[in-house]
Amino acid sequence: MLQPWFLDIDHTMRLHRSLIEAYGGSEGIRDVGLLHSALAMSQSTFWWRISAPRSI
């Protein structure tokens, strides 16, 4: 099985910076902890779904 690639905080911040440069907007992150939580949620959901027992 191929391993998924999830965004980490560094990639997300670089992407945010490049989008601001391209389209404008406010710099900075209001709540870095919330961003960490959102990024971790995708990993948690993915691994939970593939490890959860299948019902028949």
C-alpha positions, -999 to 999 in steps of 0.1 A, spaced: 0 0 0 13 35 -8 19 57 22 0 89 22 17 123 23 2 148 48 9 185 50 30 195 79 32 229 96 63 240 75 47 232 42 14 248 52 32 280 63 51 282 30 20 276 10 2 303 30 30 327 24 31 320 -14 -7 324 -17 -5 358 1 22 369 -23 2 358 -53 -33 370 -42 -28 393 -12 -42 390 23 -31 392 59 2 376 70 4 356 102 -16 328 118 -41 338 145 -39 304 164 -10 281 156 -23 255 180 -56 253 160 -36 249 128 -16 220 143 -49 204 154 -64 208 119 -34 192 103 -33 163 128 -70 156 123 -65 145 86 -39 120 97 -60 108 126 -91 103 104 -71 85 77 -54 61 100 -86 54 119 -105 46 88 -80 21 75 -76 5 109 -112 3 120 -128 -31 119 -150 -37 88 -186 -47 94 -200 -76 74 
